[in-house]
């Protein structure tokens, strides 16, 4: 079950016993997607990984424990002048879903469990597979123009993408490129491998080509949960004709407000990188500290206040609904 106001899963099963096979729908859902990201803006990262607006705030507030490929969301460039390219590779394998309308489920559902938790949704489906992000960063010690660095990064990303798809344009040898020796590589994958992680672009190509086989060896070929299909508790209650003591409703924040907050965090992140870049210049050290001290402090305070505010907003709204439901007319 999901407690949406806390963005946390309760890890509780509302069914007693094993689900009947007739209630489970399972179908292969083979799909591979290759994409890449040149910019380092958090809003673009959210978009690439399909993170919805409400969850974006929870990530920024540190309310979500990011694992596997999700760690990509909290990565930042080493400096403002550095160039970065991240390859995003998604593999989907299977969709499993519970048919909540199956009559056999009425015999094993535990309605008391629904009353015992302040959950707002239950998980009725899982998309399986794996995501992998491989990031290459160019330190740009030579202070080359950003357009030049980004142009090379884009060309390289295209070559990797072509190679994964088996297209001829993917032939690449990093010894022919003056930038290759100045790149650093790291990856975040949802599948565990004993293989050495790539340290060059050709190794990156070969590593990503092997990912489908690595996923095939994980969890009987299903991989890891990529996304969940959620059903509101209210729909479950209505279907099973159960009168819940408290009707829980989640107040959603306006998407425009969320977007403004995400952009605010982006601007603060850019200021922090500018500070890191200017800090070595001792002759203006004092003035730099004065100029950039506030944004750094504001970032920390904002995250703490955001986490507190999100829970408070959702909790207050829940209490109002509870009071309203107890009123007699």
Secondary structure, DSSP 8 states (H G I E B T S, - for coil): -EEGGGTEE----SBSS---GGGEEEEEEEEEEEEEE----HHHHHHHTT--HHHHHHHHTT-S---GGGGGGG---SSTT-EEEEEEEEEEEEEEEE-TT-GGGGGTB-HHHHHHS---EEEEEEEEEEEEEEEEEE--TT---HHHHHHHHHHHHHHHHHHHTT-GGG---GGG-TTGGGEEEEEEESS---S----SHHHHHHHHHTHHHHHHTSGGGT-EEEEEEEEEHHHHHHHTT---SS--------HHHHHHHHHHHHHHHHHHHHHHHHTT-GGGHHHHHHHHHHHHHHHHHHHHHHHHHHHHHHHHHHHHHHHHHH---
